[in-house]
């Protein structure tokens, strides 16, 4: 079984081969049933009512695009154009050159140098970004535009799907991955509890500070904002490499 | 300990739990997955990849964008 087929088999949203015609509503439901869509819609709701309509709008847009993408794929599947839709499943890209990556010492050295150069270029760009955007006041339009642009770029890159083969977790590590889910969900719920105990959703509470309220002193200065942006970029770099 | 300290302690406990899990994963990778491996697993699919990318973007928006 190919990776793409295996991915499709694991994904309950993939239409089985030979499925009969699907209505537009059923196709849309396929997209709406994705857990990530529900999570994005919840984030959109909470961010909007807590005074961040732009965040909410962007989350809503991504959720809508995910639903549309899944529905389109489901309709295409039912039309018989493909038994494996693209959303949720993927196929590793073909190598750019046949034999690429095979032992060629000179080519490897050149490729290594090129990679170092590329890393240095990205590092310089990241430092510049953190310094320049950190010089803008929080919630100002220049800061908003810079962060939105990079965020959209990251989502667009993510939309292309994984670019290389990855090993799936299996057995005990897979079961214990739930521990990470427990930690992350607990953190999220703790933050939500603090948010709901504020006098108003848009007014911080001293007694029940959210992470945003706790980081306000750090983000009040240019160096603090630059450091935070640098950390955000590093996390993004880490994620792109996954 | 007042409410503020309790709230901050909660965040620190969550952070400490994550740190312990990561240390366990480094010491016995055959038993515990690291956060990196979990993200790799989640990001195998397009929806997982988009979801994590959006979460990352949201953090930036939340702290810096209006």
Interface residues (C-beta under 8 A of the other chain):
Chain A: X7 X11 X34 X36 X39 X40 X43 X47 X52 X54 X55 X58 X59 X62 X66 X70 X86 X87 X88 X89 X90 X133 X138 X139 X140 X141 X143 X144 X146 X147 X148 X150 X151 X152 X154 X155 X157 X158 X159 X161 X162 X166 X167 X168 X169 X172 X173 X174 X176 X177 X179 X180 X183 X186 X187 X190 X191 X194 X206 X207 X208 X209 X211 X212 X214 X215 X219 X225 X228 X229 X232 X235 X236 X238 X239 X242
Chain B: X2 X3 X4 X7 X8 X10 X11 X14 X15 X17 X18 X21 X29 X30 X31 X32 X33 X35 X36 X37 X38 X39 X40 X41 X43 X44 X45 X46 X47 X48 X49 X50 X51 X52 X53 X54 X56 X57 X58 X59 X60 X61 X62 X63 X64 X65 X66
